[in-house]
Amino acid sequence: MAVVHGPVRITGNRQISLPKALLEQAEMHTGDHVHLMLDDDGTVRVVNTRTVSEWIARGRSITAPSTENEGDGNA
């Protein structure tokens, strides 16, 4: 079951602050790198790079949103 943390505000610089409790539960730390994934239903996931590396090592396909493949220069 998903645990909701927030709401959080997106700043003028398009930044958000993740709640400390969420970071602790996700075992993420200051300085960690993350990937942002956009699901078909509009859900945005924040995934630790370590987790994505494990997925790739196990042969799991990581698909990007279709706009990323359209060559708009924003990838």
Long-range contacts (C-beta under 8 A, 24 or more apart in sequence): 18-46, 38-65
